[in-house]
Amino acid sequence: MTVVNVHEAKTNLSRLIEQALRGEEVVIARNGVPAVRLVQVEAGAEQKPKREPGFWAGQIKELDPDWWKPDDDLADLFEGSESFEDRDGNWLKPK
């Protein structure tokens, strides 16, 4: 078992990692008191699930495919048109 202080651990971290990978026990102490044990991670313990393309395929429905098209009535209001036609076909004039 190897016991090192925090300063020595920072200085020799690569060496300590190699020791832990070989199966040796490495303990890092703070003010002479053992605080942390450096150990090898078990294979497959921390792996994230692999993403699969097309997971949401067919599950999302677009309600209005023309949502991005400009609204002519609204554009006329902002552009200061003399008059415009509402949705019922009635011509309206600004006040």
C-alpha positions as YAML, in Angstrom:
chain: A
units: angstrom
residues:
- id: 1
  name: MET
  ca: [0.00, 0.00, 0.00]
- id: 2
  name: THR
  ca: [1.30, 3.42, -1.03]
- id: 3
  name: VAL
  ca: [0.35, 6.43, 1.14]
- id: 4
  name: VAL
  ca: [1.06, 9.93, -0.22]
- id: 5
  name: ASN
  ca: [0.06, 13.43, 0.81]
- id: 6
  name: VAL
  ca: [-2.03, 15.70, -1.42]
- id: 7
  name: HIS
  ca: [0.92, 17.72, -2.71]
- id: 8
  name: GLU
  ca: [2.85, 14.59, -3.66]
- id: 9
  name: ALA
  ca: [-0.29, 13.13, -5.29]
- id: 10
  name: LYS
  ca: [-0.69, 16.24, -7.46]
- id: 11
  name: THR
  ca: [2.96, 16.10, -8.43]
- id: 12
  name: ASN
  ca: [2.99, 12.36, -9.25]
- id: 13
  name: LEU
  ca: [-0.57, 11.70, -10.32]
- id: 14
  name: SER
  ca: [0.35, 9.82, -13.52]
- id: 15
  name: ARG
  ca: [2.64, 7.47, -11.57]
- id: 16
  name: LEU
  ca: [-0.03, 6.87, -8.93]
- id: 17
  name: ILE
  ca: [-2.65, 6.11, -11.59]
- id: 18
  name: GLU
  ca: [-0.31, 3.54, -13.13]
- id: 19
  name: GLN
  ca: [0.15, 1.92, -9.71]
- id: 20
  name: ALA
  ca: [-3.63, 1.75, -9.20]
- id: 21
  name: LEU
  ca: [-4.08, 0.24, -12.67]
- id: 22
  name: ARG
  ca: [-1.61, -2.49, -11.74]
- id: 23
  name: GLY
  ca: [-3.82, -3.35, -8.76]
- id: 24
  name: GLU
  ca: [-1.74, -1.66, -6.06]
- id: 25
  name: GLU
  ca: [-3.58, 0.23, -3.34]
- id: 26
  name: VAL
  ca: [-2.88, 3.97, -3.34]
- id: 27
  name: VAL
  ca: [-4.08, 6.14, -0.45]
- id: 28
  name: ILE
  ca: [-3.99, 9.93, -0.49]
- id: 29
  name: ALA
  ca: [-3.72, 11.51, 2.95]
- id: 30
  name: ARG
  ca: [-4.60, 15.01, 4.09]
- id: 31
  name: ASN
  ca: [-2.53, 16.26, 7.04]
- id: 32
  name: GLY
  ca: [-1.30, 12.72, 7.64]
- id: 33
  name: VAL
  ca: [-4.83, 11.30, 7.86]
- id: 34
  name: PRO
  ca: [-5.86, 8.87, 5.08]
- id: 35
  name: ALA
  ca: [-8.64, 10.56, 3.09]
- id: 36
  name: VAL
  ca: [-9.03, 8.92, -0.32]
- id: 37
  name: ARG
  ca: [-8.21, 5.57, -1.89]
- id: 38
  name: LEU
  ca: [-7.29, 5.54, -5.58]
- id: 39
  name: VAL
  ca: [-8.67, 2.40, -7.28]
- id: 40
  name: GLN
  ca: [-9.13, 1.11, -10.80]
- id: 41
  name: VAL
  ca: [-12.61, 1.47, -12.30]
- id: 42
  name: GLU
  ca: [-14.26, -1.81, -13.16]
- id: 43
  name: ALA
  ca: [-14.69, -2.39, -16.89]
- id: 44
  name: GLY
  ca: [-18.13, -1.31, -18.11]
- id: 45
  name: ALA
  ca: [-19.16, 0.26, -14.80]
- id: 46
  name: GLU
  ca: [-19.42, 3.83, -16.07]
- id: 47
  name: GLN
  ca: [-20.43, 3.38, -19.71]
- id: 48
  name: LYS
  ca: [-23.37, 5.36, -21.04]
- id: 49
  name: PRO
  ca: [-25.95, 3.60, -23.18]
- id: 50
  name: LYS
  ca: [-25.18, 3.89, -26.87]
- id: 51
  name: ARG
  ca: [-27.42, 6.30, -28.78]
- id: 52
  name: GLU
  ca: [-29.46, 4.86, -31.59]
- id: 53
  name: PRO
  ca: [-30.30, 7.01, -34.63]
- id: 54
  name: GLY
  ca: [-33.98, 7.25, -35.41]
- id: 55
  name: PHE
  ca: [-35.18, 6.63, -31.86]
- id: 56
  name: TRP
  ca: [-37.98, 9.21, -32.24]
- id: 57
  name: ALA
  ca: [-38.81, 8.27, -35.86]
- id: 58
  name: GLY
  ca: [-42.56, 8.19, -36.40]
- id: 59
  name: GLN
  ca: [-43.34, 9.38, -32.88]
- id: 60
  name: ILE
  ca: [-43.46, 13.12, -33.56]
- id: 61
  name: LYS
  ca: [-46.33, 14.61, -35.54]
- id: 62
  name: GLU
  ca: [-46.03, 18.04, -37.14]
- id: 63
  name: LEU
  ca: [-49.36, 19.81, -36.68]
- id: 64
  name: ASP
  ca: [-48.87, 22.62, -39.21]
- id: 65
  name: PRO
  ca: [-46.21, 22.08, -41.88]
- id: 66
  name: ASP
  ca: [-46.51, 25.76, -42.93]
- id: 67
  name: TRP
  ca: [-45.89, 27.22, -39.46]
- id: 68
  name: TRP
  ca: [-42.79, 29.02, -40.68]
- id: 69
  name: LYS
  ca: [-44.51, 30.90, -43.52]
- id: 70
  name: PRO
  ca: [-45.16, 34.61, -42.88]
- id: 71
  name: ASP
  ca: [-48.67, 35.78, -42.01]
- id: 72
  name: ASP
  ca: [-49.62, 38.38, -44.64]
- id: 73
  name: ASP
  ca: [-52.10, 40.12, -42.33]
- id: 74
  name: LEU
  ca: [-49.53, 40.54, -39.62]
- id: 75
  name: ALA
  ca: [-46.87, 41.66, -42.10]
- id: 76
  name: ASP
  ca: [-49.23, 44.33, -43.45]
- id: 77
  name: LEU
  ca: [-49.76, 45.68, -39.94]
- id: 78
  name: PHE
  ca: [-46.02, 46.04, -39.37]
- id: 79
  name: GLU
  ca: [-45.23, 47.39, -42.82]
- id: 80
  name: GLY
  ca: [-47.91, 50.09, -42.62]
- id: 81
  name: SER
  ca: [-50.03, 49.01, -45.56]
- id: 82
  name: GLU
  ca: [-52.94, 51.29, -46.45]
- id: 83
  name: SER
  ca: [-55.39, 48.46, -46.13]
- id: 84
  name: PHE
  ca: [-55.46, 44.73, -45.76]
- id: 85
  name: GLU
  ca: [-57.88, 41.85, -46.03]
- id: 86
  name: ASP
  ca: [-58.84, 39.90, -42.92]
- id: 87
  name: ARG
  ca: [-59.37, 36.14, -42.86]
- id: 88
  name: ASP
  ca: [-63.03, 36.51, -43.88]
- id: 89
  name: GLY
  ca: [-62.17, 38.45, -47.01]
- id: 90
  name: ASN
  ca: [-63.22, 41.87, -45.63]
- id: 91
  name: TRP
  ca: [-60.98, 44.82, -46.48]
- id: 92
  name: LEU
  ca: [-59.91, 46.79, -43.45]
- id: 93
  name: LYS
  ca: [-58.25, 50.19, -43.35]
- id: 94
  name: PRO
  ca: [-56.00, 51.45, -40.57]
- id: 95
  name: LYS
  ca: [-57.39, 54.20, -38.33]
...
